[in-house]
Protein backbone atom coordinates (compact mmCIF):
# COMPACT_ATOMS: atom_id res chain seq x y z
CA UNK A 1 0.00 0.00 0.00
CA UNK A 2 1.34 3.43 -0.92
CA UNK A 3 2.54 5.43 2.08
CA UNK A 4 0.18 8.30 1.23
CA UNK A 5 -2.91 6.04 1.19
CA UNK A 6 -1.85 4.23 4.36
CA UNK A 7 -1.38 7.54 6.11
CA UNK A 8 -4.83 8.67 5.05
CA UNK A 9 -6.47 5.46 6.26
CA UNK A 10 -4.63 5.74 9.57
CA UNK A 11 -5.86 9.30 10.04
CA UNK A 12 -9.41 8.16 9.38
CA UNK A 13 -9.06 5.32 11.87
CA UNK A 14 -9.59 2.72 9.17
CA UNK A 15 -6.19 1.11 9.18
CA UNK A 16 -4.24 0.35 12.31
CA UNK A 17 -4.05 2.56 15.39
CA UNK A 18 -1.55 3.92 17.83
CA UNK A 19 -2.12 2.78 21.41
CA UNK A 20 -3.18 5.66 23.67
CA UNK A 21 -1.00 6.46 26.68
CA UNK A 22 -1.93 4.61 29.86
CA UNK A 23 -4.63 6.52 31.76
CA UNK A 24 -2.85 5.66 35.01
CA UNK A 25 -0.22 8.29 34.22
CA UNK A 26 -2.78 11.05 33.78
CA UNK A 27 -2.74 13.79 36.39
CA UNK A 28 -5.79 14.24 38.64
CA UNK A 29 -8.43 16.32 36.88
CA UNK A 30 -12.11 16.35 36.07
CA UNK A 31 -13.19 13.32 34.01
CA UNK A 32 -9.84 11.57 34.47
CA UNK A 33 -10.00 7.82 33.80
CA UNK A 34 -8.03 5.77 36.32
CA UNK A 35 -9.83 2.48 35.79
CA UNK A 36 -7.90 -0.46 37.28
CA UNK A 37 -5.02 1.82 38.26
CA UNK A 38 -2.98 1.77 41.47
CA UNK A 39 -3.45 5.15 43.15
CA UNK A 40 -2.78 4.24 46.76
CA UNK A 41 -1.17 6.34 49.50
CA UNK A 42 -1.39 9.61 47.55
CA UNK A 43 -2.07 13.10 48.88
CA UNK A 44 -4.95 14.45 46.79
CA UNK A 45 -6.67 16.74 49.25
CA UNK A 46 -8.70 19.68 47.92
CA UNK A 47 -8.37 18.63 44.27
CA UNK A 48 -11.24 18.56 41.78
CA UNK A 49 -11.79 15.19 40.14
CA UNK A 50 -15.50 15.52 39.45
CA UNK A 51 -16.86 12.71 37.23
CA UNK A 52 -13.57 10.82 37.47
CA UNK A 53 -13.70 7.13 36.54
CA UNK A 54 -11.94 4.99 39.15
CA UNK A 55 -13.56 1.61 38.64
CA UNK A 56 -11.69 -1.19 40.44
CA UNK A 57 -8.98 1.32 41.32
CA UNK A 58 -6.69 0.78 44.31
CA UNK A 59 -7.17 3.93 46.40
CA UNK A 60 -6.07 2.45 49.71
CA UNK A 61 -4.56 5.04 52.04
CA UNK A 62 -5.07 7.97 49.66
CA UNK A 63 -6.16 11.30 51.15
CA UNK A 64 -9.07 13.02 49.37
CA UNK A 65 -9.88 15.33 52.28
CA UNK A 66 -11.94 18.35 51.16
CA UNK A 67 -11.63 17.20 47.53
CA UNK A 68 -14.49 17.32 45.02
CA UNK A 69 -15.49 14.00 43.48
CA UNK A 70 -19.05 14.86 42.46
CA UNK A 71 -20.47 12.25 40.11
CA UNK A 72 -17.27 10.20 40.17
CA UNK A 73 -17.43 6.43 39.59
CA UNK A 74 -15.60 4.39 42.25
CA UNK A 75 -17.42 1.14 41.53
CA UNK A 76 -15.66 -1.83 43.16
CA UNK A 77 -12.68 0.32 44.19
CA UNK A 78 -10.45 -0.42 47.17
CA UNK A 79 -10.93 2.38 49.70
CA UNK A 80 -9.29 0.88 52.78
CA UNK A 81 -7.99 3.64 55.08
CA UNK A 82 -8.90 6.19 52.41
CA UNK A 83 -9.75 9.69 53.64
CA UNK A 84 -12.79 11.54 52.26
CA UNK A 85 -13.13 13.89 55.23
CA UNK A 86 -15.28 16.91 54.30
CA UNK A 87 -15.11 15.87 50.63
CA UNK A 88 -17.91 16.62 48.16
CA UNK A 89 -19.14 13.20 47.07
CA UNK A 90 -22.59 14.18 45.84
CA UNK A 91 -24.01 11.48 43.54
CA UNK A 92 -20.71 9.61 43.57
CA UNK A 93 -20.90 5.89 42.77
CA UNK A 94 -19.39 3.70 45.49
CA UNK A 95 -21.41 0.60 44.57
CA UNK A 96 -19.48 -2.54 45.41
CA UNK A 97 -16.50 -0.60 46.82
CA UNK A 98 -14.74 -2.24 49.75
CA UNK A 99 -12.34 -1.49 52.56
CA UNK A 100 -11.90 -0.92 56.26
CA UNK A 101 -11.51 2.18 58.43
CA UNK A 102 -12.38 4.56 55.58
CA UNK A 103 -13.10 8.12 56.73
CA UNK A 104 -16.06 10.15 55.48
CA UNK A 105 -16.60 12.46 58.46
CA UNK A 106 -18.64 15.55 57.46
CA UNK A 107 -18.52 14.54 53.78
CA UNK A 108 -21.36 15.49 51.45
CA UNK A 109 -22.62 12.16 50.12
CA UNK A 110 -26.12 13.26 49.18
CA UNK A 111 -27.60 11.08 46.46
CA UNK A 112 -24.53 8.82 46.43
CA UNK A 113 -24.78 5.16 45.46
CA UNK A 114 -23.34 3.01 48.23
CA UNK A 115 -25.29 -0.11 47.36
CA UNK A 116 -23.48 -3.32 48.32
CA UNK A 117 -20.51 -1.36 49.61
CA UNK A 118 -18.42 -3.43 52.03
CA UNK A 119 -16.97 -1.27 54.77
CA UNK A 120 -16.15 -2.01 58.37
CA UNK A 121 -15.27 0.48 61.10
CA UNK A 122 -15.85 3.37 58.71
CA UNK A 123 -16.07 6.92 60.07
CA UNK A 124 -19.24 8.57 58.78
CA UNK A 125 -19.73 10.99 61.66
CA UNK A 126 -21.94 13.92 60.61
CA UNK A 127 -21.79 12.87 56.96
CA UNK A 128 -24.62 14.04 54.70
CA UNK A 129 -26.19 10.88 53.26
CA UNK A 130 -29.50 12.43 52.29
CA UNK A 131 -31.29 10.30 49.68
CA UNK A 132 -28.23 8.03 49.43
CA UNK A 133 -28.69 4.42 48.32
CA UNK A 134 -27.22 2.04 50.91
CA UNK A 135 -29.15 -1.03 49.77
CA UNK A 136 -27.28 -4.12 50.94
CA UNK A 137 -24.45 -2.01 52.38
CA UNK A 138 -22.15 -3.72 54.89
CA UNK A 139 -21.29 -1.14 57.55
CA UNK A 140 -20.37 -3.33 60.50
CA UNK A 141 -19.03 -1.40 63.51
CA UNK A 142 -19.10 1.87 61.56
CA UNK A 143 -19.54 5.20 63.34
CA UNK A 144 -22.48 7.00 61.74
CA UNK A 145 -23.19 9.24 64.72
CA UNK A 146 -25.02 12.45 63.90
CA UNK A 147 -25.19 11.68 60.16
CA UNK A 148 -28.00 12.96 57.95
CA UNK A 149 -29.82 9.98 56.44
CA UNK A 150 -33.11 11.62 55.48
CA UNK A 151 -34.76 9.64 52.73
CA UNK A 152 -31.84 7.21 52.56
CA UNK A 153 -32.37 3.63 51.37
CA UNK A 154 -31.01 1.19 53.96
CA UNK A 155 -32.90 -1.82 52.67
CA UNK A 156 -31.21 -5.10 53.71
CA UNK A 157 -28.16 -3.22 54.98
CA UNK A 158 -25.95 -4.67 57.72
CA UNK A 159 -25.56 -2.14 60.53
CA UNK A 160 -24.42 -4.62 63.14
CA UNK A 161 -22.71 -2.83 66.05
CA UNK A 162 -22.79 0.44 64.09
CA UNK A 163 -23.36 3.71 65.97
CA UNK A 164 -26.36 5.69 64.72
CA UNK A 165 -26.80 7.75 67.87
CA UNK A 166 -28.26 11.14 67.03
CA UNK A 167 -28.53 10.38 63.30
CA UNK A 168 -31.37 11.93 61.28
CA UNK A 169 -33.35 9.05 59.78
CA UNK A 170 -36.39 11.00 58.66
CA UNK A 171 -38.23 8.92 56.02
CA UNK A 172 -35.28 6.52 55.78
CA UNK A 173 -36.10 2.98 54.61
CA UNK A 174 -34.84 0.39 57.11
CA UNK A 175 -36.74 -2.56 55.64
CA UNK A 176 -34.79 -5.74 56.30
CA UNK A 177 -31.85 -3.87 57.85
CA UNK A 178 -29.82 -5.96 60.32
CA UNK A 179 -29.60 -3.96 63.54
CA UNK A 180 -27.79 -6.33 65.89
CA UNK A 181 -26.45 -4.17 68.76
CA UNK A 182 -26.82 -1.07 66.57
CA UNK A 183 -26.66 1.99 68.83
CA UNK A 184 -29.80 4.08 68.46
CA UNK A 185 -29.60 6.27 71.54
CA UNK A 186 -30.98 9.74 70.84
CA UNK A 187 -32.06 8.69 67.33
CA UNK A 188 -35.39 9.83 65.90
CA UNK A 189 -36.93 6.84 64.10
CA UNK A 190 -40.49 8.14 64.28
CA UNK A 191 -40.83 8.47 60.49
CA UNK A 192 -38.47 5.65 59.48
CA UNK A 193 -39.99 3.10 57.10
CA UNK A 194 -39.94 -0.68 57.30
CA UNK A 195 -38.87 -0.91 60.95
CA UNK A 196 -40.30 -3.79 62.99
CA UNK A 197 -40.24 -5.13 66.54
CA UNK A 198 -37.78 -7.91 65.69
CA UNK A 199 -35.19 -5.41 64.51
CA UNK A 200 -35.59 -3.31 67.65
CA UNK A 201 -35.31 -6.36 69.88
CA UNK A 202 -31.66 -6.89 68.89
CA UNK A 203 -30.80 -3.19 68.64
CA UNK A 204 -29.72 -0.80 71.38
CA UNK A 205 -31.79 2.25 72.21
CA UNK A 206 -32.92 4.11 75.31
CA UNK A 207 -35.51 6.56 76.55
CA UNK A 208 -34.34 9.19 74.07
CA UNK A 209 -34.93 6.96 71.03
CA UNK A 210 -38.10 7.96 69.19
CA UNK A 211 -39.96 5.07 67.56
CA UNK A 212 -42.64 4.90 64.84
CA UNK A 213 -46.26 4.71 65.92
CA UNK A 214 -47.23 1.19 66.95
CA UNK A 215 -43.75 0.17 68.10
CA UNK A 216 -42.55 0.16 71.70
CA UNK A 217 -39.10 -0.01 73.25
CA UNK A 218 -37.99 -3.58 74.08
CA UNK A 219 -37.68 -4.53 77.75
CA UNK A 220 -33.92 -5.05 77.37
CA UNK A 221 -33.29 -1.37 76.59
CA UNK A 222 -31.03 0.37 77.39
CA UNK A 223 -28.13 -1.85 76.41
CA UNK A 224 -24.86 -2.09 78.36
CA UNK A 225 -22.13 0.43 77.70
CA UNK A 226 -20.77 0.47 74.16
CA UNK A 227 -17.98 -1.97 73.38
CA UNK A 228 -16.01 -1.31 70.17
Order of alpha helices (4+ residues) and beta strands (2+ residues): alpha-beta-beta-beta-alpha
